[in-house]
């Protein structure tokens, strides 16, 4: 993978210590859930809940165009300008400034903006995939917004998106877009073997219907993603897992050498700081993506010849 980028590695892959921006991360998680639930309400269902995800843009995260009466609505987090844009295809728009604001006030401002644009939408105000959470319209606890760390977070998403998108091109089988899930607050891309998977077992996901998770994992998959400090690990990391996990998957040797299988979360993990410190962060991440996929595909008996683009 070769590239020419005016940004030096330290800016493309900035420091993102969880302790420095935990409160901002937690607030952003809830803000993205509000916007994501608008997408959920307005967008037709797509397999594995792909219709709810957000997408990386040149300035932040977007819903992409959503159908509304007489046209389309797009909502974008602009982390370079610290603005949430709500734009209609007829040219009308509203702005909600990104600044230290309680979730309840942010939710109210977004709903007012939608009403002024003539968009009718009803949301379930309980956050998803967060234990012991507070309804959006009652949450005065989460109110942090550090603009510098929001931009750092965006830079990491943009850089990871580029590598993930490049990795995706080598697969001919069914593959997800590179997308951001606001429930789990992670960027991900997933490949599928084409075979059905056994029913998902395990604990209940907070405020998510069991059938949603069952449908999400209805088919064998190998998934790659980035957590900005969540996921049960406690610091920013790239992850890779297979469902169902084939025998011997965790024992496979993967690259780079800093990557390892973590039995507590059942996934291969590569610390973000290890990627930053490598001589070529993009190549290190691409090696992680390819080697963990091969571990899943080889151990799972995937038809690699039929699923992969021959280079």
N, C-alpha and C positions, 0 to 999 in steps of 0.2 A: 504494500500500500504506500503510494507516494503522494505528497501533497505540497502545495506552496501556499503558506498562510502568513499574512503580515503579523499575526499575533505570536509572540514568543511563547514557548511551552508554559512558562509560569503564569501567563494570562489565559491560555487555552485550558489549562488544568490548574486552577488556583487552589490555594489552601482552603479547606472546608472543615475545620475542626468543630465537632458537634457542640462542645461546651460553649463555643463563642456565639452560636446562632440557634441553639435548641429552641428558644422561645419563638423566634421568627419562623423556624421550620414548622413548629406546631401550629402557629397561626396560619401560615400559608397552606398547610395541609387542610385546614378547615375551610379557608377561602376557596381553594380549588374544589373542594367537595360541593360547595354551594353552586359554583359554575358548572361542575360536572353533573349535578342533579338536574340543572336546567337542560343540559344536553340529553340526559336520560329521558326527561319528560317530553322533549320535542322530536327526538330522532327515532326512526323505526328500528326495531330489534335487528341486531346482527350477531351471528354465532359467537359464542364465548364472550359475550358482552363487549364486543369490539365497538359497538355503537356509542358507548359511554365515554370512551377514552379521549384525552386531550393530545395535541400534537405540538411538537417543538417548531417554533417559527424563528425568524431572524432577530426577534426581539423578546421572545418569551414562550408562552403556551397559548394555544387557541382551541376553541371547540370545533373549528372549521364551520362552514355554512350549515345552518339548521333550518328546516322548513318552518315557516310561519305564514299566516294568512297574507296572501298577496306578494310573497317573496321569500327572503331568507334573512336570518339573523346570525351574526358571528360575534362571539365574545372572546377577547384576547387579553391575557395578562402581558402588559408591556413592562418588563422589568428594567429596561433601559430608560424609560420615561416615567416609571412609577405611576402607571395609569392602567386601570381596567377599562378597555374600550368595549362598548356595546354598539355594533354597527348594523344597520339594516341595508338591504340591497337597493332601497329607494333613495339612499343618501343620508337619511336621518341617523343621528348617533347620540349617545350619552356617554359621559365619563364618570368613573368613580376613582378617586385618587387613592393610590396605594401609600399608606402612611400608618403610623401606629394608631390602630382603631380596634375596638372590641368586635369580636365576631358578630354579635347581635346588631351593632350599628352598620357593619359592612353588609350583612344580610338585608337589613332594612333599606340601605342605599341602593343595592342591586335591584330589589323588588320595586322600589319607586321608579328607578330608571326604566325597567321593563314596562311598568304601567304607563309611563309617559310616552313610550314608544308604541303603545297599543298592543303589547304582547301579553297574552293571558297564559299564565303557567302556575300550577300548584305543585309545591314541593313537600315531601316528607322531611321535616326539619331535623330528624335525628341523624347524626353522622353515621357512616358505615365503616366497618372494620376497625373501630376504635372502642376499646373497652372503657366502661365507666364514663361515657361521654355526656355532653350537655347539648340539648337542642340548640340549633343555630340562633334562634330568636331569643334565647335566654342566656347565651354565653357572653358574660362580661369578663371572664377570666383570661381568655387568650386575646391579646391586643398588641403583640409585638410586631414591628416591621423594621428591620435594619436593611436599608436600601443597598448598602455595600454587599451584604451577604446574600441578599436576593439576587443581585447581579452575579455574584460568584456561583451561586447555585445554577443560574441560567447558563453561565459559561460551561459548566461541567455538563449540563444536559445537552448543550449544543455540540460539544466535542464528542461526548459519548454517542449521540445520535448519528454523527458522521461515521464513526467506526461501526456502529450497529447496522447502519444502512448499507455500508460496504459489505459487511459480512452477509447480509441478507441476500445479496445478489448471486451468491454461489449456490442457491438452492432452487430447484425446479418444482418441488412439491409445494403443498399448502404451507404458507407462512404468513404470520401476522404482519401488519404494518409495524414500524417502530413507533410505539405510542406510550403515553403517560397515563397510568391508572391512578386516579385521585383517591380511590378507596385505600389502597396500600401505599400510595405516594411513591411510586417507582416508575422508572423508564424501562421498557421491556420490548423484546422481540422474540417470537416463538416459532419453532419449526415443528411440523407434524409428520408422523410416519405414514399416515393414511389408514391406520388401523384403529378400531374402537378400543377404548380403555375400560378396565373394570370399574365398577362404581367407586366413587371417592369415599374413603372412610377417614375418620378422625374427628377432631373437635369441631364445634360450631363456630363459624365466623360471626363476630358481633354485628348485629343488625343487618345481616345478609341472609336472604332465604336460602334454605338448604338446596333447593332445586337450581338456584343460580350457580352455586359452586359445582354442583353435579354436572351441569351443562358446560361450564367452563373447562372441566377436565374430562369431557366425554370421549376424547381421542388421545392416543399416545402423543406425547410432545417432549421437546427439549427446549427449555426456555433460558434466555440470557437477560440479565437486567442490572440496574443500578439502584441501590438504596442510598439516600443521603443521610444515613445515620439511624434508620429504623430497621424493621425486619427482624427484630430480636437479637441483633448483633451489637448494637451500641456505637458503631462508628461507620463512616461512609465506606461502602464496599460495592464491588461488582459481584454478582451471584450467577450461578448456573445450576439448574436442576433438571431432572427427568421425571415424568409421570407416565405410567408407573415406574418407579425406580427399579431398573433391572439388577439382577444379582451381580455383585462385583463392581457396580458403578463407582462407589466411593473409594474403591481400592485402585482405580485407574490413575496412572501418572499423567498429570496435565501440566501445561505451561501457563505462565512462567513459573520459576521455581518458588516464588512467594505464594502461589495459589495452593490451597489445600481444602480437603473435604472437611466440613464442620458437622460432626454428628449431632450437635444440639439443634441445629436448624435443618439438617438433612440436605445440605447443598454444598457445592464448591464455592469458596469465597476467595476473593482477591481484594485486599485492602486498597482503597483509593490512594492512600499515601504511597503504597508500593508502586502503583502505576505512575504517579507523579514523579517518583524518584528514579524511574527507569530511564535509560538512555534514549529510548523512543517510546513514549507512552502509548501512542497509537498502535504500534506494532505489538507491544506487550498485551494490550487489551485484545487485539485481534487474535493473538496466539491463544489467549484464554478462551475466547469465543469458539475458535475452531477446535481446540483440544477437548474442551468439555462436551461440545456437540459430538465429536468422534467417540468419546467415552460412552455417551448415551446411545448413539447409533450402533456402535459395534457390540456393546453388551446387550442391547435390545434387539439385535438382529434386523435392523432396518435395511431396506433395499437401497443401499447407498448409490449403486450404479444408476438406478432409475430415478433417484431423487435429487442427485447433485449434478450441477453443470460441470461438464468435463472441460478443464482449463487447457 
